[in-house]
């Protein structure tokens, strides 16, 4: 196999850790040092992790000679030293936890209705493209704007020029006025 000469010409200070490890793996320790390295083709059988990137598992509770026997890194007594200990979520060592220090707030209105908003500009675009005079839920579903299960509310954003009869679950005042101003009808389902 061929050999390659590698020379370190710059300090490794300020460079990323992976680059420093590469220099270390090549055996380069100081500037102007030259190292001869075997040019080996990378294969699956000669791959190995970078030096220092893997560590042996700590084998605790295997006698005093290991240095990790006795209390097995758990300290003396207390809940954390016992088996089956599981830290309670939010537990702050007996101090009143954050989720109990903060006040409760608000409520969920059981009569709240969620509407899917459709603007006048959308209705105008739909009327022009499909040449419609009546727009209802079915037309909005066909256009892919809603799935048919949602409640639809028409809002007054944009401009409506086409005379259209609109059917929806709710209308804003401005939308209703704009539809009637061009001669259309706003029907609440």
N, C-alpha and C positions, 0 to 999 in steps of 0.2 A: 504494500500500500504506500501511496505517496504521502509526504509530510508537507505541512504548510508552516511558514514562519509568520508569527503574529507579534506585532509590536504595539505597545501602549504609548500613544503620543500625547494624550491629554489627561488631565486629572479627572477622576470620576465624581468629584464633588459637584453637586447640583444636577446630576443626571438621575433619571428614574431608577427605581430599585431593581427592575428586571434587567436593565443594562449593566448595573453594578454586579449583579449576580452572574451575568454572562462572563464578565471579565474575571470574576472570582473562579468560576468553573474552568476557565481556560488556564488559570494559574497565574494570572497577571496581578501583581501586588503594587508596583510602583511605575512611574513614568520612565520611558525609554527601555523598559524591560522587554526582552524578546523571548518568546516561547515557541517551541516546535510542537505542532499538534498534528496527529494522524488525521488524514483526510478520509473519514469514514462516511460511507453513504448511509443516510438515515433509513433504518428498516424497523418494522414492528418489533423484532426481537431484540433490538438494542436501544429501545426507548426507555428512559428512566426519568423520574421527576427531578427537578432542579434541587441542588444540595440545599438543605435547610427548609425546603417547602413542605416536607412531610415529617411528622413526629410520631413516636411510639405512643401507644395508648397508656394513660396512667393507670397502673394496676393497683388499686387501693384495697386495703384490708387484707394484705397478704403477709402479715407478720411485721414485727418491729424492724427487722433488718432492711426492709425496703424503704423505710423512712415515711411510708404512708400507711402504717398499721395503726393500732390503737383506736383512735376516734375516726380514722379513715377520712381525714380532711373536713370533718363536720363540726369540730369543736366540742365543747363539753355541754351536755344536757340541752334542754329547751326543745321546742317543737321542731326546729330545723334539724336537730340531731336524730330525731325518731324516724322510723320508716313510715311511709304513707303520708308524709307531710306534703301538702300542696298549698302554695301561696294563694290566699284568697284574692281574687281580682279586686283591685282598688284598695287593698289593705295597706295602711300607712303606719304600721307598728303600734296601733292603739290610738293614734291621733285621729281626730274626726276626719274621715276621708273627704276628698274634694267633692264627690257626687252627693254627699250629705251636707256639706258646708254651703253649697249654692242653693238658692231658693228654687222652688218649683215655679213654673210659669206657664200661663196660657192654658188652652183647652182645645180639643178637636170638636168642631161643630158637626153634629151628626146630620144636619140638614144642608150641609155644603154641597153645591153642585159644581162639577168641573166641566167647563165648556171648551170645545175646540173652536178657536177663533178663525173666522174667514173675513177678510177685508173686502171693501167695495172694489178695490183695484183687481182683486182676484176674480170677482164676479164679472167685471167688465171684460177681462181677458178671456174668461170662459165663454161669455156671450158672443164675443167676436170670433173666437176660434171655432166654436161648434154651432154658431148661428142660432142661439137659443132665445126664446121669449119667456120661458118659465124655468126657474132654477130651484130645485128641491134637493133633499138629501140624496135621492137616487142619482141625480146628475153629478153631485159632488163625489159620490162613491165611484161612479163611472170614470170621473176625471182623476181618481186616485188621491183625492185630497183628504178623505176621511174613510173610516172602515164601516160606517153605518151604525155602529153601536154607540158612538160618542154623541153627546149633545152638541149641537152647532149653534154658535152665536155669531151674528153678522156685526162687524165693527165698521166704523165710518172712516177708516184710513184709505186714502186714495180717492179717485174720482169715478163716478158712474155716469156714462153718457147714454147707454142703451136703455130702452124701455123694457124692464124685466119684472116679472112677477116672481117674488122670492118667498120660499117657504123655509123656515128655520125654527129652532127651539126658542131662540131669543134674539132680540135686536137692541143695539144701542140707540139712543135718541137720534144722534146725528146720522146714523145709517138709515134709520126709518124715514127721517125727513128727506135724505138724499134720494132714496128710492121713490118716494112719493113726488118729489120735485120733478123728476123726469117722466112721470106718468105711470109708474109701476105700482105694484101692490106688495106690501110686506105682511105676510101671513104667519102668525105664530102657531106652531103645531101643538 
